[in-house]
Structure formats: C-alpha cells, structure tokens
Amino acid sequence: MASNSQEDAAGWDVDEWDPSRGSFAQHAVAGSIAGMAEHSMMFPIDTIKTLMQTRPVGLAGGSSSAVVVVSQLWSVHGVARFWRGVQTMFTGCVPAHGAYFTIYETAKPALSRMLTTNSHRGNNALGSGQYGGALAAGGAVALGTVAHDVIMTPMDVCKQRLQLGLYHNRMFDCACAIMRQEGLRAFVLSYPTTLLMNMPYALVMGSVNESLRHAMHPDGAYTLSAYLLAGAGAGAAAAAFTNPLDVVKTRLQTQHLACMLPSAAAPPHESARACPSAPLVYRGLAHTVSAIWQQEGLRGFFRGIGPRMLIHAPSVAICWSTYETIKHTLERLQYF
C-alpha cells in the first residue's frame, strides 16, 4: 500500500488511490462479493432479531427471547424459514456494497490528507497518528453508507416483511403489495432513521476497525486473522451503540403488521385474516421514540440487542475480510 511521508512518520498505513495497485472495478467486484457473503451467512440471525424487535415488550404473544423465536420457527416451519426474504439482500447488496467500498477507498486517503494537513496547521489535535487514521477510515465508511442505504433501504423494507412470514411469498409480490396498500412513501419512510442509525454506526465501526487492525499490525500488512478479529470487535461495538435506533427503524418498517403476529409460529394466512389492514401507529422518528419510551421505557430500546451484536460482529468480520481477500487476489492477478 502506498502512503505519503506524513502518514509514514505517524506510523499509520493509509490507502492511496493508485491505478497500478487497484481499480474501481476491483473494489466494486470485491465489495459485491463481500456483501453477498455477509448477508447470506448471517441472514438467519437477522430474521430472529427482526421478529424480536417488531412486537412491543409485554404485548400479548410477543416473542420474549431468541430461544423462543428459534424454537417456534424451527418446529413449525423448518430450517428454510430462517432464510425467508434473503433474495432481497442479493438483489440490493451487489450494487450497494460495490458503491460502498468504492467510495470508501476513494474517500479514506482524501480525508486522511485533510486531517493531517489541519493537524500540522494546529487546527486539529486528532488529525495525526492513529487517531487521524481511525477518523479518516470512519468518515470514509460513513460516506459510503449514504450511497449504500439509498439502494438498500427499500430492499430492507421488503426483507423484513418477508422475514415476518405473513402473506408475502415473493419479493415482487411483497413490493407490489406495499406500493398498492401504503404507497411509495413506505419504501423510504425509515430512510432518515436508517441514516441516523447507520452514520454513527459507520463512524464507530470504521474507526474501531482501523484502530484494532493497526494495533495488531502497525505495518499494515495483509493478514486474514487481523481483519477477522478487528471486524468482529468493531461490529459488536457499533451494533450495541446503535441498537435503540435499530428498534425504531424496525417498528417504522413493520408497524402495520404487528397485530398479525400472535406468535412466531402462527399460521400466516390465519394472522392476515385476523388483522387485514392494521392502522399505522408510528408517524415518524420522533413519535416512535416517544411512544416506545412511554409504553416500554428504556428496556424497549434494547430489544434484540443480543441477536444484533451476534449479527454484526461476524458480519463485519466476514464482509471486510472477504473484501480485503478478494481485493488483494484481484490485484495480484491484475484483473480489471
């Protein structure tokens, strides 16, 4: 990896955009493969988290724990039920992760140079050394997240509806039903909350990931074990920090289906007949936060935190180690 003299002096390896070392196409391909690996392997745990977060605490029939959800889904629907809706992730994650990592690779050295320049001018005490590298990485991940979420939020809405296992059988049917019953707004209703959650998530995850990688390998050498361990630690920390907003986002995206969920094992068509058109109860971010606080207290914001950490620790480890491995492989083979 190339680095400028100031970064070498700080002992921090920061990627520089060098066409001879790698291309946009290599980053896009590596990012797309990383996204598919991450989502396909972790999707069952994401299904459990969604079912836990959808029902308010104390509501009759609500899933009280991950063990209950797993037991009900397994006994009634079988193992395939845990991957219901995974096709939405394959549809969205290829372009989303391609854009995410391409922006990351481009923005990281630019942000690092900006922070280093400001630090040498006395404007930013955190701009040099390991702090500057970590902040640059976190900022680059945050910028990539903006583009990623534009693509993934509508897919995420369909994914969660399919995960609940009610009356949608296919992604296309689900999207058409949402458009017909709720309009286009339903696909982007949670986008502000998603960004509000994912921007701090990205900053925490990117900064912790870079810091841990540097702590294990200050020379910046490619080591799979370092990427796996750093990614796991970064994913767990960021997931715990942003879980309250994830609960809010899930409620906004699935609220009109809540009364159709007497239990995770309920026959889907029976639930749909019992509640064919539930009213929307959350009007937006602020109202959802207020309602959860009044009805459930602080406990409500930490619904699903265990499964969420179990998702994001290995997810980040899988995603970033796959990305770096594929990227290094393409660079060595000089593809694209």
C-alpha positions, 0 to 999 in steps of 0.5 A: 500500500502506498502512503505519503511521508506524513502518514509514514512518520505517524506510523499509520498505513493509509490507502492511496488511490493508485491505478497500478495497485487497484481499480474501481472495478476491483473494489466494486467486484470485491465489495459485491462479493463481500456483501453477498457473503455477509448477508447470506451467512448471517441472514438467519440471525437477522430474521430472529432479531427482526421478529424480536424487535417488531412486537412491543415488550409485554404485548400479548404473544410477543416473542420474549427471547431468541430461544423462543423465536428459534424454537417456534420457527424451527418446529413449525416451519423448518430450517428454510424459514430462517432464510425467508426474504434473503433474495432481497439482500442479493438483489440490493447488496451487489450494487450497494456494497460495490458503491460502498467500498468504492467510495470508501477507498476513494474517500479514506486517503482524501480525508486522511490528507485533510486531517493531517494537513489541519493537524500540522496547521494546529487546527486539529489535535486528532488529525495525526497518528492513529487517531487521524487514521481511525477518523479518516477510515470512519468518515470514509465508511460513513460516506459510503453508507449514504450511497449504500442505504439509498439502494438498500433501504427499500430492499430492507423494507421488503426483507423484513416483511418477508422475514415476518412470514405473513402473506408475502411469498415473493419479493415482487409480490411483497413490493407490489403489495406495499406500493398498492396498500401504503404507497411509495412513501413506505419504501423510504419512510425509515430512510432518515432513521436508517441514516441516523442509525447507520452514520454513527454506526459507520463512524464507530465501526470504521474507526474501531476497525482501523484502530484494532487492525493497526494495533495488531499490525502497525505495518499494515500488512495483509493478514486474514486473522487481523481483519477477522478479529478487528471486524468482529470487535468493531461490529459488536461495538457499533451494533450495541451503540446503535441498537435503540435506533435499530428498534425504531427503524424496525417498528417504522418498517413493520408497524402495520403488521404487528397485530398479525403476529400472535406468535412466531409460529402462527399460521400466516394466512390465519394472522392476515385474516385476523388483522387485514389492514392494521392502522399505522401507529408510528408517524415518524422518528420522533413519535416512535421514540416517544411512544416506545419510551412511554409504553416500554421505557428504556428496556424497549430500546434494547430489544434484540440487542443480543441477536444484533451484536451476534449479527454484526460482529461476524458480519463485519468480520466476514464482509471486510475480510472477504473484501480485503481477500478478494481485493488483494487476489484481484490485484495480484492477478491484475484483473480489471 
